């Protein structure tokens, strides 16, 4: 059902319609189902970042959200904080019987504070250094594993304070982009958001040279009870390789309507104007290579 929301949004955007979205089921509204979670660990530390990116399918306008880096004993994960909030709202509907799926969808879709922007959920096994990543289009979901990249950082002789914390500068070439990072030796953790790692301190800020992507430190919490580090289980998810997942996203962006019709996500009656739509979407992933 979740992908129906995104398909609806895409069709509206293809017709360039500006209106508040209202979801209404055909037939009796369905109940809200509990999110199926694959739990890896419990976080002891949560690091929050303000996030901005120019990778939205709609175009190069910067979208903003909040990203959280969850650090546990055996795993760490990077997620869109707003997406985690949506999952919590979903489960609250389920446990407290707050309403049906239409009620939930309309609450989420029309709340700008729940609009996510970070599209690269990742969990890292700290022992094996293997990362599990998810990429998705509006109708396809991909999952793949890869080794955590060994980033060739250049430590610079510059420092500044971020939120009152002394930070040092480092630069690198990663994923086909040039990045500048600021890390805090005070926090002796070689971690950062997404796949960024390997500096002698927690990464507090990392921005690419062209300012297409930016993670900027917002705050840190020690979790007494912990937050779970998890990925959603999706029945239609395709387990594949990094190369095939990236190609799937790229091909979808070239002709999304054709891809959704071929995938069976959209059924177009013969003669419908939707069948003739052929419009490419903006493609600017965080990793170009």
N, C-alpha and C positions, 0 to 999 in steps of 0.2 A: 504494500500500500504506500510505503514511503516514496517509492519511485514514481507513483502516480502524481504526488505533489510536484515533484521536479519536472515531470513531463508537462504538466499543466502550465507551470511557470515558463518553460521553454516555448511552448506554442504561443503563449501570450506575448513573449518577447519577439518571436519571429514575425508576428503581426504588428509589433510596435504599439501595443495597447498599454495605456497607463491607467491602472485602476486597482482598487483594493481587491485582493484575491479572496474569493469565498468558495470553500469546498463543500459540495453537497453530494452525497452518495446517490447513485441510482438504486432505488430499493431501500430496504431497511439499513440504517447505519450499522456498521460493524463495531464490535467491542474493541477496545484498546488491548493489544497483546504486550506481554512483558518482553522487554529487550533481552535477547539471547546473548549473553556475554561469555566470552572466553577470558577467564581471569588468569593473569600471569603472576601478580604480586600485589603487595600493599605498599603504598608510598609512605615514606617517613618524612620526605621533604617535597614541598610544592613550590616551584619557581614560576612566577607569572610574568608574561611579556605582553606589551602592546604590540600588535602585529598589523602590518600593512602589506598589501600585495597587489600587483597588476597582472593577475593570471585568471581573472574571471572570464568565462566564455563570452560574456556580453561585450567586452571591450577593454581597452587599456586604462579604464578609470580605477583609481586606487580604492580598494575595499579594506575596511578595518575590522578587526576583531581582537580577541584576547586569547593568547596561547598559553597553555600550562605544560611545564616539564615536571613530570612526576618521577621521583627518584626513590626506588625501593632497595632492598638488600640484594636482590638477584636480577631485577629488571628495572629499566626506566622506560618512560613513554612520553611522547609529545602529542598533544591533542588540542583541538579547538575547544576552549573552555565553554563557549556557548553551546557547542554540540553536546558536551557532557551535561549541561544544564537541561537541554531538550530531552536527553535520555532520562534524566531524573524526573522531569515533568511527566513524560510518558509512563514511567513506572508508578508515579504518584496517582495518575489516572487509573492505572490497573489495580493497585492495592486499595485505594480509597473510593473506587467506583465513582469518580468525579464526573464522568460523562462518556460519550461514545467517541469513536475515532474521528468523526467530523468535528466534534467539539475541540478535541485535542489539536487537530490539524489547523483549524482556524485560529486558535489561540497562538500557536507557534508562528504561523505564516505572517500574521499581521502584527507581530511584536518585533520592532526593529532591534531591540536589545538582544534578541535571540538569533539574529542573522549572523551566520558564521562566514568566515572567509578563508580559514586555513584548511587546505584540502589534502594534507599528507600525513594522516595518522601513522605513527610508527612506534613499535615496541622493540627494545634492544635487550638481548640476553647479555648481561655483563660478564658472565663466565666464558661463553663461546664467542662473544663479540659478533653474534649474528643478529641482523635486524629484520623484522617482519614489517612490511609496508603495505599500505592499501592505496589504490588509485581508483577513481570511479568517474564514470560519465553519468548521464541522467538515466541510462538504462542498462549499463554494464558495470560490474564490480570486479576489480582485480585485486589479487593478493600475491605477493611474492617475497622471497627471502633473499638476502644478500649479506655479505660480510660488511661490517662497519668499515667505511673507508678510512684509510690512513691519510689524513690530510697533511700536506706539506706546508706547515705554517712558517711564516717569517716573523720573528719577534722584533718589534720596532722599539725604538728608544723614546717612546712618548707615553704620557700618562694623563689621566683626567679622573674626575670623580663623577660617579653616577649614583644618584640618590645618596650622596654622602660617602660612598664606598670607593676606595682607591682602585682604579682599573688601569691596566696596561694594554697597549695596542698590539695587534697582530694582523697580518694580511695573508691571503691565500688565493689560489685558483682552484675552484671546485665546481663541478657540474657545468663547466663552460661559462662560468661567471667569475668575476673578480670580487672578493669579499674583504671587508674590514671588520674585525672583531675587537671587542674590548672585554677583557677577562679580569677576574678579581682573585688575586693570590690569597686573599683573606679566606675565601671559600675554597679549600683544597679539594675540589672535585673536578676532574677533567671532562666535564659534561657540558652540553649546550642543547639548544632546541634542534629539532629535526635530526640530521645526521652529523651535525657539527660536534667535534670531540677532539681530545688530544692536547688541549692547552693546559698549562700548569695553574689552573684555577677555573672557577665556574664562568662560563661565557655569559656576560651581562648584556651585550649588544652585538648584533651582527647584521650588516647591511651590505647589499651588493653595490657595485660601483655606479650602476645606472639607476639605483634606487627603485628597482622593481619589487624588491622584497626587503622587509625590515623587521627584525625582532628587537624590541627595546625593553630592558628590564623595568618591571613595575613593582615587584615585591616578592618576598620569600616567606614561606610559612613552614614551621615544624609541625607535622601532623601527629598529634597525640594518639588519635584513634586510627589514623591512616585513611587514605583514599585508594580505592582499588585501581589497579592498572589493568585495563581490559581492551579488547577489540570486539566489535559486534560480529556475531556469526550471522552470515547471510546465505540463505539456501542457494541462491543463483550465482554466488560468487565463483569466480574462475581462478583457480590456483595455477600460476604460470611463472614465467621468467620476467625479469626486469625489462628486457628488450621487448617482449611481446606485450606486456602491460602498457609500456610507453607508446608503442605503435598503435595499440587499440585506442588510446586516448587521442592520439594525433589523427587517426583515420576518422574517428567520430567527429572531431572538430571540423573536418573538411565538408561533411554533409550529414548533419545530425538526424534530419528527418529520414533520410534513406537508411541510416544505420538503425534507427528505432523501428522502422517498418520491417527491415530484414531480421531484426532481433525478435520481432513479435510484440514489442512493448507498445506499439501503436498500430491499430488496425484501421485502415483508411478505406471507406466505401468507394466503389468504382465511380469515377467521375468527380470525386471530392477535390476541392482546390488544395487541400493539405498534401495530396499525393504529388503535386507539382512543385512544392516548395523545395528549393535547393539553395540554401544559404549557409556559407561557412561561418564558423565561430572563431573568435579570437583564441589563439594558441600561444601561450607564453609560460611554460612550466618552470618550476623552481630550478630544475636541472635541465639545461639545454643539451647536454652531452651524456 
